[in-house]
Amino acid sequence: MLWLKDRDKAQDAVQETMTKGFLQQQYLSSIENPTGWMVKTLKNEALQQIREAGKWGTMDEVGDRAMEVDSEVDFSQKTKMVFRFIEKLPERQKEIFFLREVEGLTHREMAAYLDLNEGQVKVELHRARKKLKSFLENYGK
């Protein structure tokens, strides 16, 4: 749901990814990191859905989301603040942070998915966390 922000669309993306994985069973059994392949395929599927839907949602979707926001103002404001800080991270750090903290990938899985070595992944994740900590500590000062 991280990329699509809609449970039904996210489930569709997962279903498409699982179908592609099923059709590629032979290939997946021969590669070193099938989890990385699945995550990359899921991300690509989500991006494709975003492209097809266009940047903006329908007015109904916007209205529904506005009603949800009204009922969760305090939580939503804090969440928005955190996401604004995350958006300020360099692209590589942002991607690594989400893969680790949201998707739960290991350092090894992230390294294979991003075509980096594990040391680079650890350094970028550390830098991302350090920047986020600094943003949060300095917020409101």
Contacts in CASP RR format, 6 or more apart in sequence:
PFRMAT RR
TARGET T0000
AUTHOR 0000-0000-0000
METHOD contacts of the structure
MODEL  1
MLWLKDRDKAQDAVQETMTKGFLQQQYLSSIENPTGWMVKTLKNEALQQI
REAGKWGTMDEVGDRAMEVDSEVDFSQKTKMVFRFIEKLPERQKEIFFLR
EVEGLTHREMAAYLDLNEGQVKVELHRARKKLKSFLENYGK
1 7 0 8 1.000
1 10 0 8 1.000
2 98 0 8 1.000
2 102 0 8 1.000
2 103 0 8 1.000
3 10 0 8 1.000
3 13 0 8 1.000
3 43 0 8 1.000
3 46 0 8 1.000
3 47 0 8 1.000
3 50 0 8 1.000
4 10 0 8 1.000
4 13 0 8 1.000
4 46 0 8 1.000
4 49 0 8 1.000
4 50 0 8 1.000
6 61 0 8 1.000
9 49 0 8 1.000
9 53 0 8 1.000
10 46 0 8 1.000
12 49 0 8 1.000
13 42 0 8 1.000
13 45 0 8 1.000
13 46 0 8 1.000
13 49 0 8 1.000
14 42 0 8 1.000
16 45 0 8 1.000
17 38 0 8 1.000
17 41 0 8 1.000
17 42 0 8 1.000
17 45 0 8 1.000
20 41 0 8 1.000
20 45 0 8 1.000
21 28 0 8 1.000
21 38 0 8 1.000
21 41 0 8 1.000
28 34 0 8 1.000
28 37 0 8 1.000
28 38 0 8 1.000
31 37 0 8 1.000
32 112 0 8 1.000
33 108 0 8 1.000
33 109 0 8 1.000
33 112 0 8 1.000
33 113 0 8 1.000
35 105 0 8 1.000
35 109 0 8 1.000
36 105 0 8 1.000
36 109 0 8 1.000
36 112 0 8 1.000
36 113 0 8 1.000
39 99 0 8 1.000
39 103 0 8 1.000
39 105 0 8 1.000
39 109 0 8 1.000
39 113 0 8 1.000
40 113 0 8 1.000
56 62 0 8 1.000
69 76 0 8 1.000
81 139 0 8 1.000
82 132 0 8 1.000
82 136 0 8 1.000
85 132 0 8 1.000
85 135 0 8 1.000
85 136 0 8 1.000
85 139 0 8 1.000
86 94 0 8 1.000
86 97 0 8 1.000
86 98 0 8 1.000
86 132 0 8 1.000
87 94 0 8 1.000
88 131 0 8 1.000
88 135 0 8 1.000
89 97 0 8 1.000
89 128 0 8 1.000
89 131 0 8 1.000
89 132 0 8 1.000
92 114 0 8 1.000
92 124 0 8 1.000
93 124 0 8 1.000
93 125 0 8 1.000
93 127 0 8 1.000
93 128 0 8 1.000
93 131 0 8 1.000
94 128 0 8 1.000
95 114 0 8 1.000
96 110 0 8 1.000
96 114 0 8 1.000
96 121 0 8 1.000
96 124 0 8 1.000
96 125 0 8 1.000
96 128 0 8 1.000
97 125 0 8 1.000
97 128 0 8 1.000
97 129 0 8 1.000
97 132 0 8 1.000
99 105 0 8 1.000
99 109 0 8 1.000
99 110 0 8 1.000
99 113 0 8 1.000
99 114 0 8 1.000
100 107 0 8 1.000
100 110 0 8 1.000
100 125 0 8 1.000
105 113 0 8 1.000
107 118 0 8 1.000
107 119 0 8 1.000
107 121 0 8 1.000
107 122 0 8 1.000
107 125 0 8 1.000
108 118 0 8 1.000
110 116 0 8 1.000
110 121 0 8 1.000
111 117 0 8 1.000
111 118 0 8 1.000
111 119 0 8 1.000
111 120 0 8 1.000
111 121 0 8 1.000
114 121 0 8 1.000
116 124 0 8 1.000
END
